[in-house]
Amino acid sequence: MDPWFDSNIYRHICRNNLDKSSIIGKYDEIKITSTLPDATLLEELGKRVRQQRVGQNLTQGQLADAAGISVRTLERFKAGQPIQLDKFIRILRVLRLSDNVDLLLPENEIRPLQLIGPKAKPRQRASSRRPRDTTASSGWVWGDGA
């Protein structure tokens, strides 16, 4: 589906205050974007896991047993309710989709300037933002022409 179509569906849902389930069931897939509400994102993930499970000819019980989770957890996930991350990863492993996690959160590359000189170590922390000092330290101010 093209992004224009997806964004128009989302706007239609929001403007008309519709129940998401009445719209989602009518279309094959929803594009996952940063503007998608969490509840809708979870519903879409649950729907995609269901499609993968059915495509691999697995029952809910078989998938739950292979992943080491309860069928109820799988049902909750399918319904768009949150589950623990480790359970989601177990589901992905059983469906042979865990390799795709690398696309979700790619490894940070070392910048070329970091390789030059003594500081070749990757960064461990983000630097804090410091407020800019708007007063000049020399005491000189614009318009002070003496």
N, C-alpha and C positions, 0 to 999 in steps of 0.2 A: 504494500500500500504506500501511496506517496504521502509525505509529511503534511501537505496542504489538506488532504482529505482527513487525516488523523486530527489535525489541530481544529478543523471545523467541527468534527464530531465532539471533541472535548468542549469547545465553546458552546455548542448546542446543549450539551448536558448541563453545563454550568448556568447558562442563561435561563433555561427552562426549569431549573431545579428538579431534574429528572432523577429517578432511581437508576444508578449505574447499571445494575443487572439487567434492566429492561433494554438498554442500548447495547451493552457488551455482547449479549447473546445473539444479536442480529448481525454481527460482523465477525470475520474470521480472526482478526488479531488487532490489537491496539499497539501502536508504536510506543515503546518505553522512552520517555524523555524526562528531562529534569523538572518539567512543570507538572508532571502527572502526580496526583495526590497519592499519599502512601497507601491508602486503602485500595485504590484502583490498581496500583502497582502490584500489591500482594495478590489481588484477584487475578491479574494477568499472569503472574508467575505460577500461581496454582493451576490456572487453565493450561499453560504451556507444559507443565509437568504432567498433567492428565493426558494431554495429547501425546506426549512422548511415551507415557506408560501404555496407553492403548495401542500406539504404533508399534511397540515392542511386544504386544500381546501378553501383557502382565496384568494380573488382577491387582486390586488394591491390597489384598492380603499378601500376595506374593511379593509386591514391592515393599510393603511394610516389614515383612519377615526378613527379606534380604538386607534391608537398611537397618534393621534392629530398632525399629520404632513401632509404636502402636498404630493400628488402623485408624483410631480416633485422631491421632496427630496428623495423619495423612489427609483425613477428611477435613480437619480444621484448616490445613494449608490450602487444600483445594477450594475451600469456601472463602479464602482471602484473609484468614486470620493469621497473625504472626506465629512463627515457630522459632525454636532456637536455631542458631546458625549451624551448630554441629549436626543437627538433624537434617537441615537443608543440604549440607555437604554430603551426608550419607546417601540421601536420595539421589543427588547428582552422580555419585560414584556408581550406584546400582544402575542408573540409566546411561552410564558411560558418557556423562557430560562434564565431568570434573575438570577435564582439560580446558574447558571454556572459561574457567575462573580466571585464568591468566589474561584473557581479553578484558575481563571486568576491571581488574586492578593490575595493570602491567608493571613490571619491575622498573624502578627508577634508573635511568641511564646516568653514567658519570659524564659530566660536561668536559670538553677538551681542556679547558683552562685548569680544571682540577687535577689533571694528569701532569701538568707542568709544575715543577718546583717541589718544595718540601711538603706541601699540603695535598697529598694524593689520596687522603682518606675520604670516604664518603661522609656527607653531613649526617650527624646524629640527631640534631635538634633544629627546629625552626628558630630564627632570630626574632626577638620581641620587637614590636613596633615602638619606636621612640617618638614622642611628640616633637615637632619642629620648634626650635627656639626662634621666635619672631623678633626678639630684641637683639640688636647688634652688640657684640661683646666689647667693641672698641669705644662705644659711647657716641660714635658718629651717627647722625640722623640726616636723612635727605632734607634738603633745604637749609641745612646749617652751613652757611657759606662763609664762615669767618676764616 
